[in-house]
Amino acid sequence: MKRAALLSPRRTDRIVDLVYFNAGGGHRASALALEAAIHRAGLPWTVRLVNLREVLDPKDSFRKLTGMDPEDVYNKRLARGWTLGLAQELKLLQGMIRWGHSTLLRQLQQHWLATEPDMVVSLIPNFNRALCEALASTLPGVPYVTVLTDLADHPPNFWIEKGLDQHFVCGSPRAVQQAREAGYADERIHASSGMLIRSAFHDAKPIDRAAARISMGLDPDRPTGIVLFGGQGSKAMLGIAKRLPDTQLILACGHNAKLARELRALPSRAPRLVLEFTPDIAQYMQLADFFIGKPGPGSLSEAVQMQLPVIVVRNRWTLPQERYNAQWVRERGVGLVCATFAKVAESVDALTLNLERYRAATRSIRNEAIVELPRILQGILEDASAVSRTEARRIGICM
């Protein structure tokens, strides 16, 4: 029983691995937010961020062959708006993962044996069967937890796979229901009140918004939208900006410097602020009255936390795992869902006409995931330690 010493009650330190990758940026952001939340909670754990791509391709063979990381291919597609067909490509990816399952298992088993975590927390989809089975076969008794970074699963075989020895943290009632439908007992399903977002969105202090707008070249009295499509931006922002020449906008382009240059070159009759990558999105959201963007779970949750009603689209180009989020927007009454941004001007008019009603809906949503997740993980780890001690006593191991 090689794990007995690691789960001994004499040990106060724990090693917790957070598994992420860089596809889309949201998974890494969630891992960083969870790491910060654990430290904020004062838990005496050693937290390690584990990039799955580096585990599976330690020699960087894909980059050497192609000149880019595999995540870069996906991120460039997001930036250019080439998302049509990703639902079919997802099925192809999942098929390849199943075909290579035995190889993945061997690689991951070697990794877990070499690193010996006390708990593994996955913040990624698609690979959880291989990750979980490899951990269970090499380090039995070490808990495996999947934190869904989407508001709901996109079955089958995306976030929630059947028959695994794992826990789920679900940020919506819909995700909880999906985990139950997959056959998991309630003690394996842990509900949080929303998506995990950075503490900056919880800790934002009141500001003099008029003065802050003036300091950034914005009109203090104009209704202002913030346009945000994740860390890679999107060419869709060009169409939105062209259709809203009279609307004051803050356009956040993330790492897409080319897009920022193109937006700055567009004529407009209203003031605009074009941003490249900044860690201070919460500060800029404080300057806005509403949000325009794709229905990504992170961006939506951040906007609603900052009491910004939203305008999003749902159509063939929407990422398959984000389509439920548009339904969530309608159900919670926090904004408008359009079939296309071609009529974004009409949507802005309709939203601003009833801005206070939509803003009240955002205020009714209280997301405390930043506090809840460390407590949930602490409980899972303590339960695993108690089970290990009981098993050790049963077989007569002195711990």
C-alpha positions as CSV (number, residue, x, y, z in Angstrom):
1,M,0.0,0.0,0.0
2,K,2.4,2.6,-1.2
3,R,0.1,5.6,-0.5
4,A,-0.3,4.9,3.2
5,A,2.5,7.3,4.2
6,L,1.3,10.1,2.0
7,L,-2.2,10.0,3.5
8,S,-0.9,9.6,7.0
9,P,-2.6,11.9,9.6
10,R,0.9,13.0,10.6
11,R,1.3,14.8,7.4
12,T,-0.2,18.3,7.3
13,D,1.1,19.3,3.8
14,R,-0.8,18.1,0.7
15,I,0.2,18.2,-2.9
16,V,-2.7,19.2,-5.2
17,D,-2.3,19.1,-9.0
18,L,-4.4,21.4,-11.2
19,V,-4.6,20.0,-14.7
20,Y,-5.1,22.5,-17.5
21,F,-4.2,23.3,-21.1
22,N,-4.0,26.5,-23.1
23,A,-6.7,25.8,-25.7
24,G,-9.0,28.9,-25.6
25,G,-7.3,30.3,-22.5
26,G,-10.2,29.7,-20.2
27,H,-8.9,26.5,-18.7
28,R,-5.6,28.1,-17.7
29,A,-7.4,31.1,-16.3
30,S,-9.6,28.8,-14.2
31,A,-6.5,26.9,-13.0
32,L,-4.8,30.2,-11.9
33,A,-8.1,31.4,-10.3
34,L,-8.4,28.1,-8.4
35,E,-4.7,28.3,-7.3
36,A,-5.3,31.8,-6.0
37,A,-8.6,30.8,-4.3
38,I,-6.8,27.9,-2.4
39,H,-4.1,30.3,-1.2
40,R,-6.7,32.9,-0.3
41,A,-8.5,30.3,1.8
42,G,-5.3,29.6,3.7
43,L,-5.1,25.9,2.9
44,P,-1.7,24.5,3.7
45,W,-1.3,22.8,0.3
46,T,1.4,22.8,-2.3
47,V,-0.5,23.6,-5.5
48,R,1.1,22.5,-8.8
49,L,-0.2,23.7,-12.2
50,V,0.1,20.8,-14.7
51,N,-0.1,21.6,-18.4
52,L,-1.4,18.4,-20.0
53,R,0.2,19.2,-23.3
54,E,3.6,19.2,-21.7
55,V,2.9,15.9,-20.0
56,L,1.9,14.2,-23.2
57,D,4.5,15.9,-25.4
58,P,7.5,16.5,-23.1
59,K,9.9,16.8,-26.0
60,D,7.8,19.5,-27.7
61,S,7.7,17.4,-30.8
62,F,4.5,19.0,-32.2
63,R,6.1,22.5,-32.0
64,K,9.3,21.3,-33.5
65,L,7.4,19.8,-36.4
66,T,4.9,22.5,-37.1
67,G,6.4,25.7,-35.5
68,M,3.5,26.1,-33.0
69,D,1.8,24.4,-30.0
70,P,-1.3,22.4,-30.8
71,E,-3.3,24.8,-28.6
72,D,-2.1,27.7,-30.9
73,V,-3.9,26.1,-33.9
74,Y,-7.2,26.2,-32.0
75,N,-6.6,29.7,-30.6
76,K,-5.9,31.1,-34.0
77,R,-9.1,29.7,-35.3
78,L,-11.0,31.4,-32.5
79,A,-9.3,34.7,-33.2
80,R,-10.2,34.5,-36.9
81,G,-13.8,33.3,-36.3
82,W,-13.2,29.9,-38.0
83,T,-15.5,28.0,-35.6
84,L,-17.9,26.5,-38.1
85,G,-17.5,22.7,-38.1
86,L,-15.9,22.5,-34.7
87,A,-18.7,20.3,-33.5
88,Q,-17.7,17.6,-36.1
89,E,-14.0,18.1,-35.3
90,L,-14.8,17.6,-31.6
91,K,-16.2,14.1,-32.4
92,L,-13.0,13.4,-34.4
93,L,-10.8,14.5,-31.5
94,Q,-12.8,12.3,-29.1
95,G,-12.4,9.4,-31.4
96,M,-8.7,9.9,-31.6
97,I,-8.5,10.1,-27.8
98,R,-10.4,6.8,-27.5
99,W,-8.1,5.2,-30.2
100,G,-5.0,6.3,-28.3
101,H,-6.4,5.5,-24.8
102,S,-3.8,2.8,-24.0
103,T,-0.9,5.0,-25.0
104,L,-2.4,7.9,-22.9
105,L,-2.8,5.6,-19.9
106,R,0.9,4.6,-20.0
107,Q,2.1,8.2,-20.3
108,L,-0.1,9.4,-17.5
109,Q,0.6,6.4,-15.2
110,Q,4.3,7.2,-15.5
111,H,3.6,10.9,-14.7
112,W,1.5,10.1,-11.6
113,L,4.1,7.6,-10.3
114,A,6.9,10.2,-10.7
115,T,5.0,13.1,-9.2
116,E,2.8,11.5,-6.5
117,P,0.0,14.1,-5.9
118,D,-2.4,13.8,-3.0
119,M,-5.3,15.0,-5.1
120,V,-5.7,15.7,-8.8
121,V,-8.2,18.4,-10.0
122,S,-8.9,18.5,-13.7
123,L,-10.1,21.8,-15.4
124,I,-10.2,20.3,-18.9
125,P,-12.7,18.2,-20.9
126,N,-12.2,15.2,-23.2
127,F,-9.2,13.6,-21.4
128,N,-10.8,12.8,-18.0
129,R,-11.2,9.1,-18.6
130,A,-7.5,8.6,-19.3
131,L,-6.5,11.0,-16.5
132,C,-8.7,9.4,-13.9
133,E,-8.1,5.7,-14.9
134,A,-4.3,6.3,-14.9
135,L,-4.4,7.9,-11.4
136,A,-6.7,5.1,-10.0
137,S,-4.4,2.4,-11.4
138,T,-1.2,3.8,-10.0
139,L,-2.1,5.8,-6.9
140,P,-5.3,4.1,-5.5
141,G,-7.1,6.2,-3.0
142,V,-5.9,9.6,-4.4
143,P,-9.1,11.5,-5.2
144,Y,-9.7,12.8,-8.7
145,V,-12.0,15.8,-9.2
146,T,-13.3,17.4,-12.4
147,V,-14.2,21.1,-12.1
148,L,-16.5,21.9,-15.0
149,T,-15.4,25.3,-16.5
150,D,-18.5,25.3,-18.6
151,L,-22.0,26.0,-17.3
152,A,-23.1,22.6,-18.6
153,D,-21.7,19.5,-20.1
154,H,-21.8,18.8,-23.9
155,P,-22.4,15.0,-23.9
156,P,-21.2,12.5,-24.6
157,N,-17.6,12.1,-23.5
158,F,-16.9,15.8,-23.0
159,W,-16.9,16.7,-19.3
160,I,-18.9,13.9,-17.7
161,E,-18.0,10.3,-18.6
162,K,-19.8,7.4,-17.0
163,G,-18.4,4.8,-14.6
164,L,-15.3,6.6,-13.3
165,D,-14.0,6.9,-9.7
166,Q,-14.2,10.7,-9.5
167,H,-15.9,13.8,-8.1
168,F,-17.5,16.6,-10.1
169,V,-17.8,20.3,-9.2
170,C,-20.8,21.8,-11.1
171,G,-21.5,25.5,-11.5
172,S,-25.1,25.2,-12.5
173,P,-28.2,23.1,-11.7
174,R,-28.1,21.8,-15.3
175,A,-24.6,20.4,-14.8
176,V,-25.7,18.8,-11.5
177,Q,-28.6,17.2,-13.3
178,Q,-26.3,15.9,-16.1
179,A,-23.9,14.3,-13.5
180,R,-26.9,12.5,-11.9
181,E,-28.2,11.3,-15.2
182,A,-24.7,9.9,-15.9
183,G,-25.2,7.7,-12.8
184,Y,-23.1,9.5,-10.2
185,A,-24.3,9.5,-6.6
186,D,-25.0,12.8,-4.9
187,E,-21.9,12.5,-2.7
188,R,-19.8,12.6,-5.8
189,I,-21.5,15.7,-7.2
190,H,-20.7,19.1,-5.6
191,A,-22.7,22.2,-6.6
192,S,-21.1,25.6,-6.7
193,S,-23.1,28.8,-7.2
194,G,-21.3,29.6,-10.5
195,M,-18.1,29.6,-12.5
196,L,-14.8,30.2,-10.8
197,I,-13.5,33.7,-11.7
198,R,-10.6,35.7,-10.6
199,S,-10.8,37.5,-7.3
200,A,-10.4,40.9,-9.1
201,F,-14.1,40.5,-10.1
202,H,-15.1,40.0,-6.5
203,D,-12.9,42.6,-4.9
204,A,-13.5,45.5,-7.2
205,K,-13.8,48.7,-5.2
206,P,-16.3,51.5,-6.1
207,I,-14.8,54.1,-8.4
208,D,-15.6,57.6,-9.7
209,R,-16.8,56.2,-13.0
210,A,-17.2,59.6,-14.7
211,A,-13.7,60.7,-13.7
212,A,-12.2,57.4,-14.8
213,R,-14.0,57.6,-18.2
214,I,-12.8,61.1,-18.8
215,S,-9.2,60.1,-17.9
216,M,-9.4,57.5,-20.7
217,G,-10.9,59.7,-23.3
218,L,-14.5,58.5,-22.9
219,D,-17.7,60.5,-22.5
220,P,-18.8,60.2,-18.9
221,D,-22.5,60.4,-19.8
222,R,-22.8,58.0,-22.8
223,P,-24.1,54.4,-22.4
224,T,-21.0,52.3,-22.9
225,G,-20.5,48.8,-24.0
226,I,-17.5,46.6,-23.5
227,V,-16.8,44.1,-26.4
228,L,-14.9,41.0,-25.4
229,F,-14.3,37.7,-27.1
230,G,-11.8,36.0,-24.8
231,G,-8.0,36.2,-24.7
232,Q,-7.6,35.9,-28.4
233,G,-10.2,38.4,-29.5
234,S,-12.2,37.8,-32.7
235,K,-12.6,39.4,-36.1
236,A,-16.4,39.6,-35.3
237,M,-15.4,42.7,-33.2
238,L,-14.7,44.5,-36.5
239,G,-18.3,44.0,-37.7
240,I,-19.7,45.0,-34.3
241,A,-17.6,48.2,-34.2
242,K,-18.7,49.1,-37.8
243,R,-22.4,48.6,-36.9
244,L,-22.1,50.7,-33.8
245,P,-20.5,54.0,-34.9
246,D,-22.6,56.0,-32.5
247,T,-22.1,53.8,-29.4
248,Q,-19.3,54.4,-27.0
249,L,-17.3,51.1,-26.8
250,I,-14.4,49.6,-24.9
251,L,-12.9,47.0,-27.3
252,A,-10.8,44.4,-25.5
253,C,-8.6,42.5,-28.1
254,G,-6.6,40.3,-25.7
255,H,-3.4,39.0,-27.4
256,N,-4.6,40.0,-30.9
257,A,-2.5,43.1,-31.6
258,K,-3.4,43.0,-35.3
259,L,-7.1,43.2,-34.5
260,A,-6.4,46.2,-32.1
261,R,-4.7,48.1,-34.9
262,E,-7.6,47.4,-37.3
263,L,-10.1,48.6,-34.7
264,R,-8.2,51.8,-34.0
265,A,-8.2,52.6,-37.7
266,L,-12.0,52.3,-38.0
267,P,-13.9,55.7,-38.1
268,S,-16.5,56.3,-35.4
269,R,-18.7,59.1,-34.2
270,A,-18.5,58.1,-30.6
271,P,-15.4,57.8,-28.4
272,R,-13.7,54.4,-28.3
273,L,-11.1,52.7,-26.1
274,V,-9.2,49.8,-27.8
275,L,-7.3,47.6,-25.4
276,E,-4.7,44.9,-26.1
277,F,-3.9,42.3,-23.4
278,T,-4.5,43.6,-19.9
279,P,-5.0,41.8,-16.6
280,D,-7.3,44.6,-15.5
281,I,-10.5,43.7,-17.4
282,A,-12.4,44.0,-14.1
283,Q,-11.4,47.7,-13.9
284,Y,-12.5,48.3,-17.5
285,M,-15.8,46.5,-16.9
286,Q,-16.5,49.0,-14.1
287,L,-16.5,51.7,-16.8
288,A,-19.1,49.9,-18.9
289,D,-22.9,49.6,-18.8
290,F,-23.3,46.4,-20.8
291,F,-21.3,43.6,-22.4
292,I,-21.2,42.3,-26.0
293,G,-19.4,39.1,-26.9
294,K,-19.5,35.4,-27.3
295,P,-21.3,33.3,-24.7
296,G,-18.1,32.0,-23.1
297,P,-18.7,30.8,-19.5
298,G,-15.8,32.9,-18.1
299,S,-16.6,36.2,-19.9
300,L,-20.3,35.8,-19.1
301,S,-19.7,35.1,-15.4
302,E,-17.3,38.0,-15.2
303,A,-19.8,40.4,-16.8
304,V,-22.7,39.3,-14.6
305,Q,-20.5,39.6,-11.5
306,M,-19.8,43.2,-12.5
307,Q,-23.6,43.7,-13.0
308,L,-23.3,44.1,-16.8
309,P,-26.2,42.9,-18.8
310,V,-25.0,41.0,-21.9
311,I,-25.6,40.7,-25.6
312,V,-24.4,37.4,-27.1
313,V,-25.2,35.2,-30.1
314,R,-26.0,31.6,-30.6
315,N,-25.8,30.1,-34.1
316,R,-23.9,27.6,-36.2
317,W,-20.6,29.3,-35.4
318,T,-21.1,29.2,-31.6
319,L,-18.8,26.7,-30.0
320,P,-20.8,23.5,-29.2
321,Q,-19.9,23.5,-25.5
322,E,-21.0,27.2,-25.2
323,R,-24.5,26.9,-26.7
324,Y,-26.2,26.1,-23.4
325,N,-24.8,29.4,-22.1
326,A,-27.2,31.3,-24.4
327,Q,-30.1,29.4,-22.9
328,W,-28.8,30.3,-19.4
329,V,-28.8,34.0,-20.4
330,R,-32.4,33.8,-21.4
331,E,-33.5,31.8,-18.4
332,R,-31.8,34.2,-15.9
333,G,-32.9,37.3,-17.8
334,V,-29.5,38.9,-17.7
335,G,-29.4,40.0,-21.4
336,L,-30.3,39.3,-25.0
337,V,-29.4,36.4,-27.3
338,C,-29.2,37.1,-31.0
339,A,-29.0,34.9,-34.0
340,T,-26.3,37.1,-35.5
341,F,-24.5,40.4,-34.7
342,A,-25.8,41.8,-38.0
343,K,-28.5,43.6,-36.0
344,V,-26.4,44.4,-32.9
345,A,-27.5,48.0,-33.1
346,E,-31.1,47.1,-32.6
347,S,-30.1,44.8,-29.7
348,V,-28.1,47.6,-28.0
349,D,-31.1,49.9,-28.4
350,A,-33.4,47.3,-26.8
351,L,-31.0,46.5,-24.0
352,T,-30.3,50.1,-23.0
353,L,-34.0,51.0,-23.1
354,N,-34.5,48.4,-20.3
355,L,-31.1,48.5,-18.8
356,E,-32.1,48.7,-15.2
357,R,-34.4,45.6,-15.5
358,Y,-31.5,43.6,-16.9
359,R,-29.1,45.0,-14.3
360,A,-31.4,43.9,-11.5
361,A,-31.3,40.4,-12.9
362,T,-27.5,40.4,-12.8
363,R,-27.6,41.6,-9.2
364,S,-29.9,38.6,-8.2
365,I,-27.1,36.2,-9.1
366,R,-24.6,35.7,-6.3
367,N,-21.5,33.7,-7.4
368,E,-19.5,32.5,-4.4
369,A,-17.4,29.9,-6.2
370,I,-14.2,31.5,-5.1
371,V,-15.1,30.6,-1.5
372,E,-17.0,27.4,-2.2
373,L,-14.4,25.5,-4.3
374,P,-11.6,25.4,-1.8
375,R,-14.0,24.2,0.8
376,I,-15.3,21.5,-1.5
377,L,-11.8,20.3,-2.4
378,Q,-10.8,20.3,1.3
379,G,-13.8,18.1,2.2
380,I,-13.0,15.7,-0.6
381,L,-9.3,15.4,0.5
382,E,-10.2,15.0,4.1
383,D,-12.7,12.2,3.3
384,A,-10.1,10.4,1.2
385,S,-7.6,10.6,4.1
386,A,-10.2,9.2,6.5
387,V,-11.0,6.3,4.2
388,S,-7.2,5.6,3.8
389,R,-6.7,5.5,7.5
390,T,-9.7,3.2,8.0
391,E,-8.4,0.9,5.3
392,A,-4.9,0.9,6.8
393,R,-6.2,-0.1,10.2
394,R,-8.3,-2.8,8.6
395,I,-5.3,-4.5,7.0
396,G,-3.1,-3.8,10.0
397,I,-0.7,-1.2,8.7
398,C,0.8,1.1,11.3
399,M,0.5,4.7,10.1
